[in-house]
Amino acid sequence: MNVIFISPNFPLHFYNFCNRLLHLGCNVLGIGDCPYDNLNDNVKSSLTEYYYVNSLEDYNQVMRAAAFFTFKYGKIDHIESQNEYWLATEARLREDFNVKSGLRPADLWKVKLKSQMKAIYAKAGVPTARWMLIDNENKARKFAKMVGYPLIIKPDNGVGASNTYKIDDAAALDEVLSKIDTHNSVNIIEEFVPGHVETFDGITNSRGEILFCTGQVMKITPLAMLNGDGENISYTRNMQESDLLEIGTKTIQAFGVKQRFFHFEFFRLDADKQGLGNKGDIIGLEANMRAPGGYIPDKMNYAYDVDVYQIWAESLVFDENRSFHDYKFRRYVTHYGRGANVNYRHSPDEIRGHFGDRLLMENIPPKSISGGMGAQIFILKSNSEEELFTDGEYILER
């Protein structure tokens, strides 16, 4: 089997996807904009061959790389990146090289446009925040009068929480409207949802059957992370005991997720909201046809004693989960992100000594991705939600 993997070197831990495919006997063919000599040794050892391009933004260069691999190794079976930024490049390559698996350009609307995601959530019976596409300032002000403040404005075709604004009053709305180009870019305005984010994450086979699933509870929303100091807490939960399992499964069916890693985001209401729902209700937010970001795949592994990189590779090669089909939730695994330029009471050395072998990982992420993760992260295992929040009080104490 021949698999092209775009940008296998970033984020750094993505080499694990390539590594598992290689060990299953695949030709893993990397295309990236990092010179080969600068690649991490883990990346190099996880690839059959690597093709360097000056820029992954230049589709002609990427296409020539794929053509070279096709000439040398034969027909390409899969094209992947697990990175939302390259979804359109993946789709275009699949179209040009007639790769049967995965999204084609005509499929991207349902996973790139937030307005279209809402329509499919509705198909699954999942409510979403009231919204409107705005191409002029008057529409935005009219919507504000209809639903009231706070409001959210963000690009209809955007990545994560970038260029997302929370608007608390008319003056703030005017300020944001002065920053964005409502005539040449498509933005969506929607009512603010008083809740926290919970995700439904996993892997499907070619028939859309779920091979593995779990989810994250994010006690601080991605928008708050970006607009604040980057401090956050998120933990892996037992999806098999959550009401989100049924809702998530219906959402998978509505979006037609096949032979993909998926990452769906929902709000759980923390308070009643007239016209939207009651406290505890689930509200659809966004859909992503990729692995969840950051170190979430590793958190999944620790929480269930599995290898999701292996499960994903087996979904491509065997169309089934052979190694971990009887998986069970074992423990809570929590990401604690510390903010930049914050004076914390406990030093990293004190944290290491305090938690011992309960500390699974620690890292300082690259600045390019630290906004949603924290300037310094600690990942711990615990036996209960009560314990993980107590841990958070120690790590984030100022």
Backbone hydrogen bonds, N-H to C=O, Kabsch-Sander energy under -0.5 kcal/mol:
donor,donor_aa,acceptor,acceptor_aa,energy
3,V,1,M,-0.5
3,V,27,N,-2.9
4,I,78,H,-2.5
5,F,29,L,-2.1
6,I,80,E,-2.9
7,S,31,I,-3.5
10,F,7,S,-1.2
14,F,11,P,-2.1
15,Y,12,L,-1.3
16,N,13,H,-1.7
17,F,14,F,-1.2
18,C,14,F,-0.9
19,N,15,Y,-3.0
20,R,16,N,-2.0
21,L,17,F,-1.4
22,L,18,C,-2.6
23,H,19,N,-2.0
24,L,20,R,-0.9
24,L,21,L,-0.7
25,G,22,L,-1.7
26,C,21,L,-2.2
27,N,1,M,-3.0
28,V,26,C,-0.8
29,L,3,V,-3.1
29,L,27,N,-0.7
30,G,28,V,-0.7
30,G,49,E,-2.4
31,I,5,F,-2.0
32,G,51,Y,-1.8
38,N,35,P,-1.6
39,L,36,Y,-1.7
43,V,40,N,-0.6
44,K,40,N,-2.3
45,S,41,D,-2.4
46,S,43,V,-1.2
47,L,44,K,-1.2
48,T,28,V,-2.7
49,E,28,V,-1.4
51,Y,30,G,-2.7
52,Y,50,Y,-0.5
53,V,32,G,-2.6
58,D,55,S,-1.0
59,Y,57,E,-1.0
61,Q,58,D,-0.6
62,V,58,D,-1.8
63,M,59,Y,-3.0
64,R,60,N,-2.0
65,A,61,Q,-1.9
66,A,62,V,-2.3
67,A,63,M,-2.5
68,F,64,R,-2.3
69,F,65,A,-2.2
70,T,66,A,-2.2
71,F,67,A,-2.4
72,K,68,F,-2.2
73,Y,69,F,-3.1
74,G,69,F,-0.5
74,G,70,T,-1.8
77,D,2,N,-2.4
78,H,2,N,-1.5
80,E,4,I,-2.7
86,W,83,N,-1.5
87,L,84,E,-1.4
90,E,86,W,-2.7
91,A,87,L,-2.5
92,R,88,A,-2.2
93,L,89,T,-2.3
94,R,90,E,-2.5
95,E,91,A,-2.0
96,D,92,R,-2.5
97,F,93,L,-2.4
98,N,95,E,-0.7
99,V,94,R,-2.2
100,K,98,N,-0.6
101,S,77,D,-0.6
107,D,104,R,-2.1
108,L,104,R,-0.6
108,L,105,P,-1.1
110,K,107,D,-1.1
111,V,108,L,-1.7
112,K,108,L,-1.6
113,L,109,W,-1.6
114,K,112,K,-0.6
114,K,156,D,-2.9
117,M,113,L,-1.9
118,K,114,K,-1.6
119,A,115,S,-1.0
120,I,116,Q,-1.6
121,Y,117,M,-2.6
122,A,118,K,-2.1
123,K,119,A,-1.4
124,A,120,I,-1.5
125,G,122,A,-1.7
126,V,121,Y,-2.7
129,A,284,G,-0.5
132,M,189,I,-2.0
134,I,187,N,-2.5
135,D,133,L,-0.5
140,A,136,N,-1.1
141,R,137,E,-2.0
142,K,138,N,-2.3
143,F,139,K,-2.4
144,A,140,A,-2.1
145,K,141,R,-1.8
146,M,142,K,-1.4
147,V,143,F,-2.3
148,G,144,A,-2.3
151,L,167,I,-2.4
152,I,190,E,-2.6
153,I,165,Y,-2.1
154,K,188,I,-2.0
156,D,186,V,-2.4
157,N,186,V,-0.5
158,G,112,K,-0.5
158,G,156,D,-0.7
160,G,158,G,-0.5
162,S,159,V,-1.6
164,T,161,A,-1.2
165,Y,153,I,-2.8
167,I,151,L,-3.0
168,D,166,K,-0.5
173,L,169,D,-2.0
174,D,170,A,-2.3
175,E,171,A,-1.9
176,V,172,A,-2.4
177,L,173,L,-2.6
178,S,174,D,-1.4
179,K,175,E,-0.6
179,K,176,V,-1.3
180,I,176,V,-1.6
182,T,180,I,-1.0
185,S,181,D,-1.3
187,N,134,I,-1.0
187,N,185,S,-0.6
188,I,154,K,-3.1
189,I,132,M,-2.8
190,E,152,I,-2.4
191,E,130,R,-2.1
192,F,150,P,-1.7
195,G,193,V,-1.9
196,H,268,R,-1.7
197,V,218,M,-0.8
198,E,266,F,-2.6
199,T,216,Q,-2.5
200,F,264,F,-2.4
201,D,214,T,-2.6
202,G,262,F,-1.8
203,I,212,F,-2.1
204,T,260,R,-2.2
205,N,209,E,-1.9
208,G,205,N,-1.8
211,L,203,I,-3.1
212,F,203,I,-1.3
214,T,201,D,-2.6
215,G,237,R,-0.7
217,V,235,Y,-2.6
218,M,197,V,-3.0
218,M,216,Q,-0.6
219,K,217,V,-0.7
219,K,233,I,-1.9
220,I,233,I,-0.7
225,M,221,T,-2.0
226,L,222,P,-2.0
227,N,223,L,-2.4
228,G,224,A,-1.6
230,G,225,M,-0.8
232,N,337,G,-1.7
234,S,335,H,-1.9
235,Y,217,V,-2.1
236,T,333,V,-2.5
237,R,215,G,-2.5
239,M,237,R,-1.2
241,E,238,N,-1.4
242,S,239,M,-2.0
245,L,242,S,-1.3
247,I,243,D,-1.2
248,G,244,L,-3.2
249,T,245,L,-2.2
250,K,246,E,-1.9
251,T,247,I,-1.9
252,I,248,G,-2.4
253,Q,249,T,-1.8
254,A,250,K,-2.2
255,F,251,T,-2.4
256,G,252,I,-1.0
257,V,252,I,-1.8
258,K,256,G,-0.6
259,Q,205,N,-2.6
262,F,202,G,-2.9
263,H,288,N,-2.5
264,F,200,F,-2.5
265,E,286,E,-2.9
266,F,198,E,-2.5
267,F,283,I,-3.2
268,R,196,H,-2.6
269,L,267,F,-0.5
269,L,281,D,-2.4
270,D,194,P,-3.1
271,A,194,P,-0.9
273,K,277,G,-3.1
276,L,273,K,-2.4
277,G,273,K,-2.4
280,G,269,L,-2.6
281,D,278,N,-2.5
283,I,267,F,-2.9
284,G,127,P,-3.2
285,L,265,E,-2.1
286,E,265,E,-1.1
288,N,263,H,-1.0
290,R,288,N,-1.2
296,I,293,G,-1.5
299,K,295,Y,-2.0
300,M,296,I,-2.6
301,N,297,P,-1.9
302,Y,298,D,-2.2
303,A,299,K,-2.5
304,Y,300,M,-2.0
305,D,301,N,-1.8
306,V,301,N,-1.1
311,I,307,D,-2.2
312,W,308,V,-2.6
313,A,309,Y,-2.1
314,E,310,Q,-2.7
315,S,311,I,-1.8
316,L,312,W,-1.4
317,V,313,A,-2.3
318,F,314,E,-2.7
319,D,314,E,-1.3
320,E,314,E,-1.0
322,R,320,E,-0.9
327,Y,324,F,-0.7
328,K,304,Y,-0.6
330,R,303,A,-3.1
331,R,303,A,-1.4
332,Y,382,S,-2.0
333,V,236,T,-0.5
334,T,380,L,-2.7
335,H,234,S,-3.5
336,Y,334,T,-0.6
336,Y,378,F,-2.8
337,G,232,N,-3.0
337,G,335,H,-0.6
338,R,336,Y,-0.6
338,R,376,Q,-3.4
340,A,229,D,-1.3
342,V,339,G,-0.7
344,Y,342,V,-1.1
345,R,397,E,-2.8
346,H,397,E,-0.5
351,I,347,S,-2.2
352,R,348,P,-2.5
353,G,349,D,-2.2
354,H,350,E,-2.5
355,F,351,I,-2.2
356,G,352,R,-1.9
358,R,355,F,-2.2
359,L,356,G,-1.6
360,L,358,R,-0.8
360,L,379,I,-2.6
361,M,379,I,-1.6
363,N,377,I,-1.8
369,I,366,P,-1.9
370,S,366,P,-0.9
372,G,369,I,-0.6
373,M,370,S,-1.0
374,G,370,S,-3.3
375,A,338,R,-2.5
376,Q,338,R,-1.1
377,I,363,N,-3.0
378,F,336,Y,-2.0
379,I,361,M,-2.8
380,L,334,T,-2.0
380,L,378,F,-0.5
381,K,358,R,-2.1
382,S,332,Y,-2.3
388,L,384,S,-2.0
389,F,385,E,-2.0
390,T,386,E,-1.8
391,D,387,E,-2.5
392,G,388,L,-1.8
393,E,389,F,-1.8
394,Y,390,T,-1.4
395,I,391,D,-2.5
396,L,392,G,-2.6
397,E,394,Y,-0.6
